[in-house]
Amino acid sequence: MNYFQDKKILISGAAGGFGGEFVRQLLIEGARLILTDIDRDVLARRAEEIQSSPGEKRGSVIAITASDLSSAGGREKLYRFCKKEVGDIDILINNAGIISWGYFHEIPADRLHVLMEVNALAPMHLTRLFLPDMVRRGQGQVAFLSSVAGYIPTAFETSYSASKFAVRGFGMALSREVKKWGIGVTIIYPFFANTGMINTASVGSARVKKLSSIMVDSPAMVVRCALRGIRKRKLHVHPGFFSKITYQWTKCWPVVYVLPVEEK
């Protein structure tokens, strides 16, 4: 049987570039999906568009809900929704994320706090909420979208890089705790990818330049590699050439990447 067939999978940030690809590919795999994002209307339209697109789909979207993952209340509300509407889940995919480009000292404090809540604390808290059910059942899997910026410090996306380092460290440590209960942990490290995030406006006096298309991976490829890694219950997944080669570089010497910028 297909690994994902009939598994109940919660995807956060499901309306985004990676999120939509997770939905598309997991529907083909036969999964039963629970989708969440901050705007339910946008999410519902995106899900309908994917479900009505041509191609065989053996799975189904069994629940959709809006959730603000930047708040403890929003995270707890999502957990209660899932318990009430679908029961226990099999796989949690912590995909939601936001970015701030520019000089760190020019990023507004409230924006920094929201970024760290969504990118780092939300995956930790959602895992804390759903993990006891997985431990009780002796099975389950948690996946985290980190980034190449989670092992190569990246200037001009400093807060984003810090949040992805946190996700990487958390996932690695967690994997050693939960292995004895049959629970898998997978951490995915995309390079730059063609999602809405890459078009986020820079903040402050420096503008991050548009990246060369050769450096931008497709979300479809990233998610395809991510699902292959989840299926194999791998801890680390490096999708694509640039993710793999940069990881090898870090084994040889410390690397700090500086994004190309221009002063506004």
C-alpha positions as CSV (number, residue, x, y, z in Angstrom):
1,M,0.0,0.0,0.0
2,N,1.1,3.6,-0.7
3,Y,2.7,5.0,2.5
4,F,0.4,8.1,2.5
5,Q,-2.8,6.2,1.5
6,D,-5.6,7.1,3.9
7,K,-3.3,8.8,6.4
8,K,-4.7,11.9,8.0
9,I,-2.2,14.7,7.4
10,L,-2.4,18.2,8.8
11,I,-0.6,20.9,6.6
12,S,0.0,24.3,7.9
13,G,0.4,27.2,5.5
14,A,-1.6,25.1,3.0
15,A,-2.5,28.1,0.8
16,G,1.1,29.0,0.0
17,G,3.5,27.8,-2.7
18,F,4.9,24.7,-0.8
19,G,1.5,24.2,0.9
20,G,-0.4,24.0,-2.4
21,E,2.2,21.5,-3.7
22,F,1.9,19.4,-0.6
23,V,-1.9,19.3,-1.1
24,R,-1.6,18.5,-4.8
25,Q,0.9,15.7,-4.4
26,L,-0.7,14.2,-1.3
27,L,-4.1,14.0,-3.0
28,I,-2.5,11.9,-5.7
29,E,-1.0,9.7,-3.0
30,G,-4.4,9.0,-1.5
31,A,-4.0,11.0,1.8
32,R,-6.8,12.5,3.8
33,L,-5.9,16.2,4.3
34,I,-6.6,18.7,7.0
35,L,-5.6,22.2,5.7
36,T,-5.0,25.4,7.6
37,D,-3.9,28.9,6.8
38,I,-4.5,32.3,8.2
39,D,-7.2,33.2,5.6
40,R,-9.9,30.6,5.2
41,D,-11.4,32.0,2.1
42,V,-8.1,32.1,0.2
43,L,-7.4,28.6,1.5
44,A,-10.8,27.3,0.4
45,R,-10.4,28.7,-3.1
46,R,-6.9,27.3,-3.4
47,A,-8.1,23.8,-2.3
48,E,-11.0,23.9,-4.7
49,E,-8.7,24.9,-7.5
50,I,-6.3,22.0,-6.8
51,Q,-9.1,19.5,-6.4
52,S,-10.8,20.5,-9.6
53,S,-7.6,20.5,-11.7
54,P,-7.1,17.6,-14.2
55,G,-5.5,14.4,-13.0
56,E,-6.2,11.4,-10.8
57,K,-6.7,12.1,-7.1
58,R,-7.2,9.2,-4.8
59,G,-7.2,11.3,-1.6
60,S,-9.5,14.0,-0.2
61,V,-9.6,17.2,1.7
62,I,-11.5,16.3,4.9
63,A,-11.3,19.6,6.8
64,I,-10.3,23.2,6.2
65,T,-9.9,25.8,8.9
66,A,-8.4,29.2,9.4
67,S,-5.7,29.6,12.2
68,D,-3.5,32.3,13.3
69,L,-0.3,30.4,14.2
70,S,1.4,33.6,15.6
71,S,-0.7,33.2,18.8
72,A,-0.9,30.5,21.4
73,G,-4.7,30.7,21.2
74,G,-4.7,30.2,17.5
75,R,-2.5,27.1,17.8
76,E,-4.6,25.6,20.6
77,K,-7.8,26.3,18.6
78,L,-6.3,24.4,15.6
79,Y,-5.6,21.4,17.8
80,R,-9.1,21.4,19.3
81,F,-10.6,21.7,15.8
82,C,-8.6,18.7,14.6
83,K,-9.5,16.6,17.6
84,K,-13.2,17.4,17.2
85,E,-13.5,17.1,13.4
86,V,-11.1,14.3,12.4
87,G,-9.7,12.7,15.6
88,D,-6.0,11.8,15.7
89,I,-3.7,12.8,12.9
90,D,-1.0,10.6,11.4
91,I,1.4,13.2,10.1
92,L,1.9,16.9,11.0
93,I,3.6,19.0,8.3
94,N,4.8,22.2,9.8
95,N,5.0,24.2,6.6
96,A,3.8,27.7,7.5
97,G,6.4,30.4,7.3
98,I,7.0,34.1,6.7
99,I,10.2,36.2,5.9
100,S,11.6,39.6,6.4
101,W,14.3,40.9,4.0
102,G,16.6,43.8,4.9
103,Y,18.9,45.0,7.6
104,F,18.0,43.3,10.9
105,H,18.1,46.6,12.9
106,E,15.5,48.1,10.6
107,I,12.9,45.3,11.0
108,P,10.1,46.5,13.2
109,A,10.0,44.7,16.6
110,D,6.4,43.5,16.1
111,R,7.2,42.0,12.8
112,L,10.2,40.2,14.3
113,H,8.0,38.8,17.0
114,V,5.4,37.5,14.6
115,L,8.1,35.9,12.4
116,M,9.6,34.0,15.3
117,E,6.2,32.9,16.5
118,V,5.1,31.6,13.1
119,N,8.4,30.1,12.0
120,A,9.9,28.7,15.2
121,L,7.4,28.7,18.1
122,A,4.4,27.5,16.1
123,P,6.1,24.3,15.0
124,M,7.2,23.6,18.5
125,H,3.9,24.3,20.1
126,L,1.9,22.4,17.5
127,T,4.2,19.4,18.0
128,R,3.7,19.8,21.8
129,L,0.0,19.6,21.3
130,F,-0.2,16.7,18.8
131,L,2.7,14.7,20.1
132,P,1.0,13.1,23.2
133,D,-1.6,11.5,20.9
134,M,1.1,10.0,18.8
135,V,3.0,8.7,21.8
136,R,-0.2,7.2,23.1
137,R,-0.8,5.4,19.8
138,G,2.9,4.5,19.3
139,Q,3.0,5.9,15.8
140,G,3.1,9.2,13.9
141,Q,5.4,11.5,12.1
142,V,6.3,15.2,12.3
143,A,7.8,17.1,9.4
144,F,9.4,20.6,9.6
145,L,10.2,23.0,6.7
146,S,13.5,24.5,7.7
147,S,15.8,26.0,5.0
148,V,19.3,26.1,3.7
149,A,19.3,29.3,5.8
150,G,18.8,26.9,8.7
151,Y,22.4,25.8,8.5
152,I,24.1,28.7,6.5
153,P,23.6,32.0,8.3
154,T,22.2,34.4,5.7
155,A,22.6,38.1,5.9
156,F,19.7,40.3,5.0
157,E,17.3,37.6,6.1
158,T,18.8,37.3,9.5
159,S,15.7,36.8,11.6
160,Y,14.4,34.2,9.1
161,S,17.7,32.4,9.3
162,A,17.6,32.4,13.1
163,S,14.1,30.9,13.0
164,K,15.1,28.1,10.7
165,F,18.2,27.3,12.8
166,A,15.8,26.9,15.7
167,V,13.5,24.6,13.7
168,R,16.5,22.5,12.7
169,G,17.9,22.2,16.2
170,F,14.5,21.4,17.6
171,G,13.7,18.7,15.1
172,M,17.1,17.0,15.5
173,A,16.8,16.9,19.3
174,L,13.2,15.8,19.2
175,S,14.0,12.9,16.9
176,R,16.1,11.3,19.6
177,E,13.3,11.6,22.2
178,V,10.5,10.1,20.2
179,K,12.2,7.4,18.3
180,K,11.4,4.8,21.0
181,W,7.7,5.4,20.5
182,G,7.9,4.7,16.8
183,I,7.5,8.4,15.8
184,G,9.5,9.8,12.9
185,V,10.9,13.3,12.5
186,T,11.8,14.8,9.1
187,I,13.5,18.1,8.5
188,I,13.4,19.6,5.0
189,Y,15.9,22.2,3.8
190,P,14.8,24.0,0.6
191,F,17.0,26.4,-1.3
192,F,15.4,29.5,-2.8
193,A,12.1,28.4,-4.3
194,N,9.5,30.0,-6.6
195,T,6.9,30.7,-3.9
196,G,5.1,33.9,-2.9
197,M,7.6,34.3,-0.1
198,I,10.4,35.2,-2.5
199,N,8.4,38.2,-3.7
200,T,8.0,39.6,-0.2
201,A,8.9,43.3,-0.1
202,S,12.2,44.3,1.6
203,V,12.0,46.4,4.7
204,G,14.1,49.6,5.4
205,S,16.9,51.1,3.4
206,A,18.2,48.0,1.6
207,R,16.4,46.1,-1.1
208,V,17.3,42.5,-1.7
209,K,17.9,42.1,-5.5
210,K,16.0,39.6,-7.6
211,L,17.7,36.3,-7.7
212,S,18.8,34.6,-10.9
213,S,16.3,32.1,-12.1
214,I,18.9,29.4,-12.1
215,M,19.1,29.7,-8.3
216,V,15.3,29.3,-7.8
217,D,13.9,25.8,-7.4
218,S,10.4,24.8,-8.2
219,P,8.0,24.0,-5.4
220,A,7.0,20.8,-7.1
221,M,10.5,19.5,-7.0
222,V,11.0,20.5,-3.4
223,V,7.8,18.9,-2.2
224,R,8.4,15.7,-4.3
225,C,11.8,15.3,-2.5
226,A,10.2,16.2,0.9
227,L,7.5,13.5,0.5
228,R,10.1,10.9,-0.6
229,G,12.1,11.7,2.6
230,I,9.0,11.5,4.8
231,R,8.1,8.2,3.2
232,K,11.5,6.9,4.0
233,R,11.4,8.4,7.5
234,K,14.6,10.3,6.9
235,L,15.7,12.9,9.4
236,H,17.3,15.3,6.9
237,V,16.1,16.0,3.4
238,H,18.1,18.3,1.0
239,P,15.9,18.8,-2.1
240,G,17.7,19.8,-5.3
241,F,21.3,20.5,-6.3
242,F,21.9,23.7,-4.4
243,S,20.6,22.4,-1.1
244,K,22.8,19.3,-1.4
245,I,26.0,21.1,-2.4
246,T,25.7,23.9,0.1
247,Y,25.2,21.3,2.9
248,Q,28.5,19.6,1.7
249,W,30.3,23.0,1.8
250,T,29.4,23.5,5.5
251,K,31.2,20.3,6.3
252,C,34.5,21.8,5.0
253,W,34.4,25.4,6.4
254,P,31.9,27.8,8.1
255,V,29.9,29.7,5.5
256,V,28.0,33.0,5.9
257,Y,25.9,33.8,2.8
258,V,25.3,37.5,2.0
259,L,22.3,38.2,-0.2
260,P,22.8,40.7,-3.0
261,V,21.2,44.0,-2.0
262,E,21.1,47.6,-3.2
263,E,20.4,50.7,-1.1
264,K,17.0,52.2,-1.7
